[in-house]
């Protein structure tokens, strides 16, 4: 699977440290390799939030929201639980 980042995703990562950005990149790669293989979803912690909206976790606090579009995972937002809930309400 290919990985793309929406502008909103890049903006949401602007306050993150270098070590957090490294963890985000690793989680994105793991998500791309596990997506579509339900038995490995639990290990990567992928959850369906809507018809075509998913989340994966980076550690305990950071969540990445993404969509699947024609063989490409498009990451759209990152934040903690409260931030992602507010994003989903918009």
C-alpha positions in Angstrom: 0.0 0.0 0.0 1.1 3.5 -0.7 1.1 6.2 1.9 0.1 9.8 1.4 -0.2 12.7 3.9 -2.9 15.4 3.6 -2.1 19.0 4.4 -4.2 18.7 7.5 -2.1 15.8 8.7 1.2 17.7 8.2 -0.2 20.7 10.0 -1.3 18.5 12.9 2.2 17.2 13.3 3.9 20.6 13.4 4.3 20.6 17.2 5.7 17.1 17.5 9.3 16.4 18.5 11.8 14.5 16.3 11.4 11.3 18.3 7.6 11.5 18.0 7.8 12.1 14.3 10.0 9.0 14.0 7.4 7.0 15.9 4.7 8.4 13.6 6.6 7.3 10.5 7.1 3.8 11.9 3.4 3.5 12.7 2.4 4.7 9.3 4.7 2.0 7.7 3.3 -0.7 10.0 -0.2 0.4 9.3 0.3 0.2 5.5 1.8 -3.3 5.7 -0.9 -4.6 8.1 -4.0 -2.9 6.5 -6.2 -5.4 4.8 -5.0 -8.3 7.0 -7.5 -8.4 9.9 -5.4 -10.7 12.1 -2.5 -8.3 12.2 -4.8 -5.2 12.8 -4.8 -5.9 16.5 -1.1 -5.8 16.8 -0.9 -2.5 15.0 -4.1 -1.3 16.7 -6.1 -0.3 13.7 -9.8 0.6 14.3 -12.6 1.5 11.9 -14.2 4.8 12.9 -16.6 5.2 10.0 -17.3 3.8 6.5 -13.9 4.8 5.2 -12.2 6.3 8.2 -9.7 4.5 10.4 -7.4 5.2 13.3 -4.1 3.7 14.5 -2.3 4.5 17.6 1.2 5.7 18.3 1.9 4.9 21.9 -0.7 5.7 24.5 -1.7 9.2 23.6 -1.2 9.9 19.9 -3.8 8.7 17.3 -3.5 8.9 13.5 -6.7 9.1 11.4 -6.6 7.9 7.8 -8.7 6.9 4.8 -8.1 4.2 2.3 -8.5 5.4 -1.3 -7.6 3.1 -4.2 -4.7 1.2 -2.6 -3.4 4.3 -0.9 -3.7 5.2 2.8 -4.2 8.9 3.1 -3.4 10.1 6.6 -5.6 13.1 7.4 -5.1 14.0 11.1 -3.1 13.3 14.2 -3.8 14.2 17.9 -4.8 12.8 21.3 -8.2 11.4 22.0 -9.9 14.8 22.6 -8.3 16.4 19.6 -9.4 13.5 17.3 -13.0 13.6 18.7 -13.2 17.3 18.0 -11.8 16.7 14.5 -14.5 14.0 13.8 -17.3 16.4 14.9 -16.2 18.9 12.3 
